[in-house]
Amino acid sequence: MKKFYKSTREKQLAGVLGGLSEIYNLEVSILRIITVILAFLTSGFFILIYIIAAIVLPTDNDLYQ
């Protein structure tokens, strides 16, 4: 099972989307565009989910030590 983590390599803000892109082999720019669209469509609720994920998730350095 793959673990969900924040990336330190593909990091723009907190690295949450970079971690998703590394786990599922997706382009991080596409995930960023989808995140902006979801933030508008959900009236900012998705931003709250992103912030919670940024606080709760470990970084890849914490997982592979």
C-alpha positions as a printed Julia matrix, in Angstrom:
65×3 Matrix{Float64}:
   0.0    0.0     0.0
   1.32   3.41   -0.94
   1.63   6.0     1.81
   0.38   9.53    1.25
   3.04  12.11    2.14
   4.23  15.64    1.41
   7.03  15.88   -1.11
  10.18  17.88   -0.5
  11.23  17.71   -4.18
   8.0   18.8    -5.92
   7.15  21.46   -3.38
   5.4   24.72   -4.25
   3.52  25.57   -1.05
   3.45  22.63    1.34
   4.25  19.7    -0.97
   0.86  17.97   -0.71
   0.24  17.95   -4.46
   3.86  17.02   -5.11
   3.39  13.95   -2.92
   0.24  13.01   -4.84
   2.04  13.39   -8.14
   4.93  11.17   -7.0
   2.62   8.45   -5.69
   0.35   8.24   -8.75
   2.91   9.28  -11.42
   0.92  12.33  -12.5
   2.15  15.72  -13.65
   2.14  18.09  -10.69
   1.08  21.08  -12.83
  -2.14  19.3   -13.81
  -2.88  18.64  -10.14
  -2.29  22.3    -9.33
  -4.72  23.41  -12.04
  -7.33  20.92  -10.79
  -6.82  22.23   -7.25
  -7.47  25.82   -8.31
 -10.59  24.78  -10.2
 -11.84  22.76   -7.21
 -11.16  25.69   -4.89
 -13.45  27.88   -6.98
 -16.12  25.22   -7.44
 -16.29  24.36   -3.73
 -16.18  27.99   -2.57
 -12.86  27.51   -0.83
 -13.71  24.28    1.02
 -10.99  22.45   -0.91
  -8.44  24.96    0.4
  -9.39  23.94    3.93
  -8.82  20.29    3.03
  -5.41  21.2     1.56
  -4.42  23.1     4.73
  -5.45  20.19    6.95
  -3.48  17.78    4.75
  -0.45  20.08    4.91
  -0.57  20.05    8.71
  -1.28  16.35    9.21
   0.77  14.58    6.53
   4.4   13.59    7.12
   7.11  14.55    4.65
   8.9   11.99    2.52
  12.03  12.51    4.63
  10.11  11.44    7.75
   8.86   8.26    6.07
  12.14   7.04    4.61
  14.57   7.56    7.46
